[in-house]
Amino acid sequence: MSAVSTPVIQLREARFQDYKAIAALEAGQGLASKPFEEWRRLWAGNPCYEEIGPRWPIGWVLEEDERVVGCLTNIPLSYTFRGKKLLAAAGRGWAVEDQYRGYALMLMDEYFQQDNVDIFLTNTVNGKAAEAFGTFGSKRVPVGDWGAASFTITEPRGFAESALRIKGIPLAKVLSYPASVALRLKDRFTGSAIPKTDIEIALVRDFDQRFDMFWEMLSQRSDALLAVRSRNVLKWHFAPSIEKDRLWIMTAARNGNLDAYAVFQRRDEPQYGLTRIRMVDFQACDWPDQYCAAMMQRAYDECRKQGIHALEHVGCDLEKTRIFDEAATYRRKLPSWSFFYMAKRGDLVHELAQPEAWAPSSYDADASL
């Protein structure tokens, strides 16, 4: 009987030349992969990456005979917390071929052993990865429900058809008509109306210099952990969505200065014909309820105008966006809790365990990149 050979697995830092292998591996494991230029932009043009320099690893790969069999990408992000600048690492795309799963934790260990990182953040964790993140000391973010999303149906007939397709029900198009009537009736009798305001909301195409002034004010007023939202960081973060016309930037302003803004990102499911837009960030220094209601109403009207099926928000029960959740008719459970963190420094471990230290949204980590 011949001896069974043991695979020789090597771990090394990822390179931009590894893109095709990494994208194929992600797709093979059911993860969404980005086109090369979008993937490269996670680092190229990233203000935080450019400040750190090339010593930052873009990720790691596992190889057998020079064939990539596992990967984890590593995105640097700038944060502020109580007057101090922090360096965060967002892990993304942890994928390993089935027969090499025994080596998967090598990638996670490399990620969490980075010495220059203050905090590790990941808000796209799926059910398969949640246990592994916990093994390395990651914890659930202590505010909000990151296992749920609230949403409002804005085009019932189209939504009903896509929902029937998701459930695998035949004759989805035909059955969508009576189903949409039921949805309209439910909204009429059980739905919560969006609070009315007289705040004027503008839909703008890009992030202008007003966002720098707003960020300066927001960061000075807040004691919570905040991802940097300067104009150049916002432009980098949302560049692919802006270029593809898949982003709504809404602002409320007085005397030329921003009072609040919200960012909505298209999150369609083409395989089911579902069109959807998600509020991924909302910021207001004062009166968040009024501004959030005004942003939601404007987004709702825009959805109706464009025939988009649903308006959604992931991460429920957060103080700044509670109005969205209260006004939304529906809430859906996500496959798993998605938002985990691990603080590296001792003082941060204690401070970030407190709910008041957080003001999270889908702008954090990699959820809207």
N, C-alpha and C positions, 0 to 999 in steps of 0.2 A: 504494500500500500504506500503510495507516494505521500510525502508530508504536505500539509496544507500551508502555503506560504502566507506570511503575515504582511499586510500592506505597509509600505514605508510612507508615512504621512509627514509632510513638512509644512511648517507654518512660516509665512513671511508677510511683510507689508505689501499691501495691494499697490498696483501701479495703474495709471490711466490706460495703459495698453491692455489691461486685463478686462476692459469693459465688456467685450463680446462674451467672454466666458462667464463673467458675473451676471450679465443680463440673462443669458441662457439658463444659468443655475437658478436665478430668482424665478423666472417664468416656469421652470420645471417643478418648482416647489410651491406654485400657486401664488407667488408674490407679484405685485405690480412692478414692472421694470420701466425705466425711463429711456427715451431716446438718448443717444450719446451726448449731444450738446446740453440737454437738460441735466443729465447725470453729472457731467463735467462741471456744470455751473454750481453744484453743491459746494465746490471749493473755488474754482476759478471765478473771480469777481466777488466772492464772499468777503466782505470787509474784515471779518474776524480772522479768516484764514490768511488773508494778505498781510495782516498785522503780525501774526505769529510767524509766518514764513514756512519754508519747505520742510522744517523739522516735524511738522504735524503729519502723522500718518493718515492717509485717506481711508484706511481700513486694513483688513488682513484677509488672506486667503489660505486655505488648506490645499495642498497639492499632493497628488500621487503620480509619479512619473511625469511631472511637469503638466499634469492635467488638473485644472481647478475643480475641486470637489466640495468646497465649502467657502463661505465668504461672510464678512460683516463689514459694513462701511461705517465711517466715523466722521461726523460733521461737527466742526467747531462753531460755537455761538456765543455772542457776548450778552451778559446779563448784568443787571445792577441790583443791589440789595442793601438798603439802609446806608446809602452813600458810598458803597464800595463796588468796584467793578469785579465781576466774577467770570471765569471761563467755564463754559458748559460744553459737554460732549453729548451729542445725540447719536445713538446707535440706530442703524437702519439696515434692513435687508439681511437679517441673519438667516442664512440658508445653507443646508448641508444635504448632500445626496443621502438617500435612505441608508445605504450600506455603510456609510461613514458616520452615522449619528453618534457613535461612541467617542468621536473626536470633536464633537461640536463645541463642548465647553472650553476647548483650547482657545477658540476665538473670543468667547465671552471673558475668559480670564485675561487675555491680552487687553481687551477693551477696558476692563475695570482696574487694571494695574497702571493706567496712565498717571504719572506723578504730578503733572502740571495742571490737572483738571480739578476744579473746585466742586463741581456737581455734575452728575450724570442724569440725563433726562431722556425718556423715551415715551412717546404717547401714541405709538402705533403697535403696541404689543398685542399679539394674538394669543389665543388660548394655548397653543403649543409652546409659546415662549415664556408665558407668565411664570411658570414654576422655576425656570432657569434664572430669570431675573431675581426672583426671591432667594434662590440659592446663594447669589452673590451679594445679598444684603439690600437689594432694591426694595422700596416700599411703595405702597399706593399713595398718591398725592392725597393729603388729608382733607381736602375740600372738594365738594361737587360729587356728582355721580358720573364717573367716566366709563360706566357700563351701560349707558342709556343715551338716547337722543330724543329730543322733542321736535315735532314737525307739524306743519299745517299743509293741508292739501289745497293747492291753488288752481288746479285744473282737474276736476274730478274724473271726467271721462278717460283722459289719457292716463291718469294715475291708476284707475281701476283696471284698465287693460294691462298695464305693466305689472301690477300686483298679481293678476290672474296668471300671467306668464311666469312670474317667479314661482308661483305655487304649482306650475305645470298643468294647469287646468285647460282642457281643449276649448276651442271656440272663444278664445279670450276677447277678441274684438267684438263679437256679437254679444257676449255676456257683459261686456263693460258698460253697456247702456243702462240696463236695470241696476247694475252695481253702482254706477255713478249717481243714480237717483237716491239710493240708500245713503251714500256718502253725503250728499247735499242735505238730506233730512237730518242726519246725525249732526252735521255742523250747525244746522239751524236750531236744533233743540238742546244740544249738549255742548256745543262749542263755546269757548270763551272769546269774546270780542277783543280786538286789539284796542287798547285805550286810545282815545282821541286826543290829539295835541294840535296846537297851531304852530309848531316848530317847522320851519322850512328846511327841507333836506335837499341837497344838491348831489347829483350823480356826476363825478368827475372821472377823467380818464387816467390820471397819473398822480403820483405823490409829489407835491410842490413844496416850496420853501416853508409853507405854513406848518408842515408836519415837524420840522426841526424845532420850531418855537413851541409847538404843542408838546413834543416829547420832553423838552427841557422843563416845562411846567409840570407835566405828569410825573416825571422821575423825581422832582423835588418834593412833590406833595405826597408821594406814596412811600410807605415803609415795607411794601411787599416785594417779593422777588419778581422782577420784570425782565423779559427779553427786551433788548434794545430796539427801539422803534424810531430811530432817526430816519431822515428821508432816504439816505443812501442805503441803509439796511433794508428798509421796506421795499425799495425799488429792486434790490437784489433778490430778496425773498420771493417776491411775487412776479418777477420778470417773465417767466414762461407763461403764466396765466394771463398777464397783460398782453403779451404778444399774440396769444391765441384768442383774445377777446373773451376770456372766460373768467373775468373778474369785475365785480362792481365795487367801486370805492365811493362811499357815501359820507358826506360831511355836513355838519351843522356849524355855521359861522356867524359871527357878529363883528362889525367894524374891521373886516378883513382878517380876523383871527379865528382859529378853530376852537369850538367849544366841545366838540365830540366828533368821532368818526366811527365807521363800521366798514368791514371788508367782507364781501360775500364771494364765494368761489364755487364755480360749477363743479358738481360731483355727479355726473350722469352715470347711468348703468346701461350702456348701449346694447348689450346682449338681450336686455329685457325691454328696451324702448323707453326706459325711465329717464326723464329729465328732472334735474334737481339742483338746487343751489343751497349752499351752506354758509351760515354766518360763522366765519373763522376767527374774527377778532372784533371787539367793540371796546372803545375807550372813551371815557368822559370824566373830567375832573370833578364836576358837580352835577347833581340831578340826574343820575344814571337812568332812573326809571323812565323819566319823560323822554330823554334822548333815545333810549333803547326802543321805546314804543314807537317813536317817530321813525326810526330807522326800519323797524319791522314793518310798519305800515307802507313805507315807500318801497321796500323790497317786495311786499305782497302785491302791491299794485303793478310793479314791474314784471313780476312773474305772470300775473293775469294778462298783461299786455303782450308778453312774448310767448305765452302758451306753455310755460314751464310748470311741471306737474306738482312740485313740492318745494317748500321752504323749510330748512332744517337747521338745528343747532345741536352739536355734540358736546356733552359735558353739562349735565343738568344740575339744577339747584345751586347755582353760583349767584352770589349777591348782585353783581352788576348786571346779570342777564336774566334775573328771575322773572321779569316781565315777559320775556320771550316764552319761557316755559309755561307760565300761567295762561298766556293767550293762545298757545299752541293747542290744537284739539287732540293731538295724538302723542304718544310716547312709545318708542320701540326699544327693546332690549338688544344691546349689542352682543356679539358672540363672547366677549370677555371684557374685563376691565382693561383699559388701554393705556393708562397714564401712570408710569412708575418713575421714581427718582431715587438717587443715592447721593448723599452729601459726603464729601471726602474729609473735610476739615472738622475737628471736634466741635468748634463753636457752631458751625452750620448744622451739624447733626441735631443739636438741641433746638436751635432757632427754627429750623424748617419742619420740625415735628409739630409746631404750633399752627393751627389753621389760619390765624391772622397773618401769617408770613406769606400767604399765597394769594395770587390773583390770576389764576391760569386760564388759558384759552387754547384753541386749536392753532394759534400762532406759535405757541411754544414748540420746542423740539422740531420734529420733522413732519408733523401731521399735515401742514399746508404747503410744504416745500414742493 
